[in-house]
Amino acid sequence: MIRQPTVAGQFYPGSPKALREDVENHLDRSARKEDVLGCVCPHAGYMYSGDVAGAVLSAINVPNTVMVLSFSHRLLGKRYAVWPDGAWRTPLGDAPVDAALASRLVEGSSLLEADTEAFAFEHSGEVMLPFLQVLEPDVHVVMLSVSPVSPLDDLQTLGHELAETLKATDPKPLLLASSDMTHHEPAAAAEKQDKLAIDKMLALDETGLFQVVRERDISMCGVCPVVATMACVKALGATSARLVRYETSARTTGDTSSVVGYAGLLFKQ
C-alpha cells in the first residue's frame, strides 16, 4: 500500500526540485555527524521549523532505517499503530516501509497494532520524510503513531517493548520523535514553559517530562511519542542528550505576541 502525501504544497513544496532545494537550504552540510539512538524534531511548515529539523538531522549519521514516532492530531485509528507495509510517497519518491521490522515490532508488543487509519490526514510524520530522503536516499521507514492522550504507564511499556525487539535488530534504526513545543503563547512565556520540558529531556527523565507537561499545561503536542522514544532509547543504552537548536515561530514571523516553539534534541550512548 502506498501512503500518498497529504501536506505537499502546504507544509513543504509540492514539486521535487523546489522541495529538494528547500530541504538543502535547511541542512548544514558542514555539521559534524554523530551516531545517535534517537532524536526529537519539530513538524511545522518548513518555513517555521525547517531550520531546527535540519540542524538536528544534519548532526546525525542517518542509517538505512528510521522509525518515526508521530501521532494523530485527529485522534484517528488505533491508539498505538504501525503502518504495516508498502511505502510512503513524497514528491521526492517513495520511502519503502521496512515491513519485516514493522511486523516484529507488533509481535513483540502488547500495545502496538498494524493500522493505517491513524495516519490519515496527518502531517506529523510525513514532514520528516523529505529530510530523510535527501540525507539517505535509500532510507527505509517504520512509521508509528502514538496517541496524544496516552497514560504514562502505556508509553513506558511501549518504549520498553520496542527496545526489546530492537536489541535483536542489527543495525539498529534511528528513532525520530515528532513534536512541536508550546503553542500560541507570548514568546517569553513559551520559552519559559519550553525550558521546563527541555530540561527533562536533557536529563533523560521521561517520567518528569510527562508530569511537567501535564502539571504546567505545556502544549507540547508530541509529548507522548517523545516519552515513548525516551523510554526506548534509555533501554537501548542512551546515557546523554543534547539540545541542538531551539527557536520559536517569531524568528520567521517577527510576531512575539503568539508563537510556537520548536526544539531539536539528540539522544546518545
C-alpha positions as CSV (number, residue, x, y, z in Angstrom):
1,M,0.0,0.0,0.0
2,I,1.3,3.4,-0.9
3,R,0.6,6.2,1.5
4,Q,0.1,9.4,-0.5
5,P,1.3,12.7,0.8
6,T,-1.3,14.9,2.4
7,V,0.5,18.2,3.0
8,A,2.8,18.5,0.0
9,G,2.4,22.1,-1.3
10,Q,1.3,23.2,2.1
11,F,3.8,22.4,4.8
12,Y,6.6,21.9,2.2
13,P,6.9,22.4,-1.6
14,G,5.0,20.2,-3.9
15,S,7.5,19.9,-6.7
16,P,10.6,17.7,-6.4
17,K,13.0,20.4,-7.5
18,A,11.7,23.0,-5.1
19,L,11.4,20.5,-2.3
20,R,14.9,19.3,-2.6
21,E,16.2,22.9,-2.7
22,D,14.2,23.8,0.3
23,V,15.4,20.9,2.3
24,E,19.0,21.6,1.3
25,N,18.6,25.2,2.5
26,H,17.6,24.0,5.9
27,L,20.5,21.5,6.2
28,D,24.0,22.2,7.4
29,R,26.3,20.1,5.3
30,S,29.3,21.2,7.3
31,A,27.9,19.9,10.6
32,R,29.8,17.2,12.5
33,K,27.8,14.0,12.3
34,E,27.2,11.6,15.2
35,D,25.9,8.1,15.7
36,V,22.8,8.5,17.9
37,L,20.0,6.3,19.1
38,G,17.2,8.9,18.8
39,C,16.2,12.4,18.2
40,V,13.3,14.9,18.6
41,C,12.3,17.0,15.6
42,P,9.5,19.6,15.0
43,H,6.9,19.1,12.4
44,A,5.6,22.5,11.4
45,G,5.7,24.0,8.0
46,Y,9.3,24.2,6.8
47,M,9.4,28.0,6.8
48,Y,8.8,27.9,10.5
49,S,10.6,24.8,11.9
50,G,12.7,23.6,9.0
51,D,15.9,25.2,10.3
52,V,15.5,23.3,13.6
53,A,14.7,20.0,11.9
54,G,17.5,20.5,9.5
55,A,20.0,21.3,12.3
56,V,19.1,18.1,14.2
57,L,19.2,15.8,11.2
58,S,22.4,17.4,9.8
59,A,24.1,16.3,13.0
60,I,23.2,12.6,12.6
61,N,24.6,9.8,10.6
62,V,21.2,8.8,9.3
63,P,21.1,5.0,9.0
64,N,19.2,3.0,6.3
65,T,16.2,2.5,8.5
66,V,14.4,5.2,10.6
67,M,11.5,4.7,12.9
68,V,9.3,7.8,13.0
69,L,7.1,8.1,16.1
70,S,4.4,10.7,15.5
71,F,0.7,11.0,16.4
72,S,-2.8,11.7,15.1
73,H,-3.9,15.3,15.7
74,R,-7.4,14.0,14.9
75,L,-7.2,11.0,17.3
76,L,-8.0,8.6,14.4
77,G,-7.3,4.9,14.3
78,K,-5.6,2.7,16.8
79,R,-4.0,4.2,19.9
80,Y,-0.6,2.7,19.1
81,A,-0.3,2.0,15.4
82,V,2.3,1.0,12.9
83,W,2.0,1.3,9.2
84,P,2.4,-2.3,8.1
85,D,4.0,-2.4,4.6
86,G,4.3,-0.7,1.2
87,A,5.8,2.8,1.1
88,W,5.3,6.4,2.0
89,R,5.3,8.7,-1.0
90,T,6.6,12.3,-1.1
91,P,7.4,14.5,-4.2
92,L,11.0,13.1,-3.9
93,G,9.8,9.5,-4.4
94,D,8.7,6.5,-2.3
95,A,10.3,5.7,1.1
96,P,9.8,1.9,1.4
97,V,8.4,0.6,4.7
98,D,10.6,-2.0,6.5
99,A,7.7,-4.4,6.7
100,A,9.7,-7.1,8.4
101,L,10.7,-4.8,11.2
102,A,7.2,-3.4,11.5
103,S,5.8,-6.9,11.8
104,R,8.4,-7.8,14.5
105,L,7.5,-4.7,16.5
106,V,3.8,-5.7,16.5
107,E,4.7,-9.3,17.5
108,G,6.8,-8.0,20.4
109,S,4.3,-5.6,21.8
110,S,1.2,-5.9,23.9
111,L,0.0,-2.5,22.7
112,L,1.1,-1.9,19.1
113,E,-1.2,-2.8,16.2
114,A,-0.9,-2.7,12.4
115,D,-3.2,0.1,11.3
116,T,-3.3,2.8,8.6
117,E,-6.2,4.9,9.7
118,A,-4.1,6.5,12.5
119,F,-2.1,8.2,9.8
120,A,-5.0,9.6,7.7
121,F,-4.8,13.3,7.0
122,E,-1.8,13.5,9.4
123,H,1.4,15.6,8.8
124,S,3.5,15.0,11.9
125,G,5.3,12.0,10.5
126,E,5.1,12.9,6.8
127,V,7.0,16.2,7.0
128,M,10.1,14.3,8.3
129,L,10.4,12.2,5.2
130,P,11.9,14.6,2.7
131,F,14.7,15.4,5.1
132,L,15.5,11.7,5.5
133,Q,15.2,11.1,1.7
134,V,17.7,13.9,1.0
135,L,20.2,12.8,3.7
136,E,19.8,9.0,3.0
137,P,18.4,8.4,-0.5
138,D,17.8,4.7,0.2
139,V,16.1,5.2,3.5
140,H,13.5,2.7,4.7
141,V,11.0,3.8,7.3
142,V,8.8,2.4,10.1
143,M,6.0,4.8,10.8
144,L,4.4,4.7,14.2
145,S,1.5,6.7,15.7
146,V,1.3,7.2,19.4
147,S,-1.9,8.6,20.8
148,P,-1.5,12.1,22.4
149,V,-3.9,11.0,25.2
150,S,-1.9,8.0,26.4
151,P,-1.2,7.2,30.0
152,L,2.4,7.3,31.2
153,D,2.5,3.6,32.0
154,D,1.5,2.7,28.4
155,L,4.1,4.9,27.0
156,Q,6.9,3.4,29.1
157,T,5.7,-0.1,28.3
158,L,5.6,0.6,24.6
159,G,9.1,2.1,24.7
160,H,10.5,-0.9,26.6
161,E,8.8,-3.4,24.3
162,L,10.1,-1.6,21.2
163,A,13.6,-1.7,22.7
164,E,13.4,-5.5,23.3
165,T,12.7,-6.0,19.6
166,L,15.4,-3.6,18.6
167,K,18.0,-5.3,20.7
168,A,17.8,-8.2,18.3
169,T,17.9,-5.8,15.3
170,D,21.3,-5.1,13.6
171,P,22.0,-2.4,12.5
172,K,19.6,-0.5,14.7
173,P,17.3,2.1,13.3
174,L,17.2,5.7,14.3
175,L,14.2,6.7,16.4
176,L,12.8,10.0,15.5
177,A,10.1,11.5,17.7
178,S,8.0,14.2,16.1
179,S,6.8,17.1,18.3
180,D,6.4,20.9,18.4
181,M,6.6,22.6,21.7
182,T,4.4,25.4,23.3
183,H,1.6,26.7,21.0
184,H,0.2,30.2,20.7
185,E,1.6,31.9,23.8
186,P,3.7,35.1,24.0
187,A,7.3,34.4,23.2
188,A,8.7,34.9,26.8
189,A,6.0,32.6,28.3
190,A,6.6,30.0,25.6
191,E,10.3,29.9,26.1
192,K,9.9,29.6,29.9
193,Q,7.4,26.7,29.5
194,D,9.6,25.0,26.9
195,K,12.7,25.2,29.1
196,L,10.9,23.1,31.7
197,A,10.2,20.4,29.2
198,I,13.6,20.6,27.5
199,D,15.4,20.3,30.9
200,K,13.5,17.0,31.5
201,M,14.5,15.7,28.0
202,L,18.1,16.7,28.6
203,A,18.0,14.7,31.9
204,L,16.6,11.7,30.1
205,D,13.7,11.9,32.5
206,E,10.6,10.7,30.6
207,T,8.5,10.5,33.7
208,G,9.4,14.1,34.7
209,L,8.7,15.2,31.1
210,F,5.3,13.7,31.1
211,Q,4.5,15.1,34.5
212,V,5.7,18.7,33.9
213,V,3.8,18.9,30.6
214,R,0.6,17.8,32.3
215,E,1.1,19.8,35.5
216,R,2.2,23.0,33.9
217,D,-0.2,22.7,30.9
218,I,2.6,22.9,28.4
219,S,1.1,22.5,24.9
220,M,3.8,20.1,23.7
221,C,1.7,18.2,21.1
222,G,4.0,15.2,20.7
223,V,4.9,14.6,24.3
224,C,3.6,11.1,24.1
225,P,5.7,9.9,21.2
226,V,8.7,11.7,22.8
227,V,8.1,9.9,26.1
228,A,7.9,6.5,24.4
229,T,11.0,7.3,22.4
230,M,12.9,8.3,25.5
231,A,11.9,5.1,27.3
232,C,13.1,3.1,24.3
233,V,16.5,4.7,23.8
234,K,17.2,4.5,27.5
235,A,16.5,0.8,27.4
236,L,18.9,0.6,24.5
237,G,21.7,2.3,26.4
238,A,21.2,6.1,26.0
239,T,23.1,8.0,28.6
240,S,23.1,11.6,27.4
241,A,21.0,14.1,25.5
242,R,22.0,17.3,23.6
243,L,19.9,20.3,22.6
244,V,20.9,21.1,19.1
245,R,18.6,24.1,18.5
246,Y,15.6,25.9,19.9
247,E,13.6,28.5,18.0
248,T,10.1,30.0,18.0
249,S,8.0,31.0,15.1
250,A,8.7,34.6,15.9
251,R,12.1,34.2,14.1
252,T,10.1,33.8,10.9
253,T,7.0,36.0,11.5
254,G,8.5,38.7,13.7
255,D,5.4,38.4,15.9
256,T,6.3,37.7,19.6
257,S,2.7,38.0,20.8
258,S,1.8,34.4,19.9
259,V,4.4,31.9,19.0
260,V,5.0,28.2,18.6
261,G,8.2,26.7,20.0
262,Y,10.5,24.2,18.2
263,A,13.2,22.1,19.8
264,G,15.6,19.7,18.3
265,L,17.5,17.2,20.5
266,L,19.7,14.1,20.2
267,F,19.8,11.0,22.5
268,K,23.2,9.2,22.6
269,Q,25.0,6.4,24.3
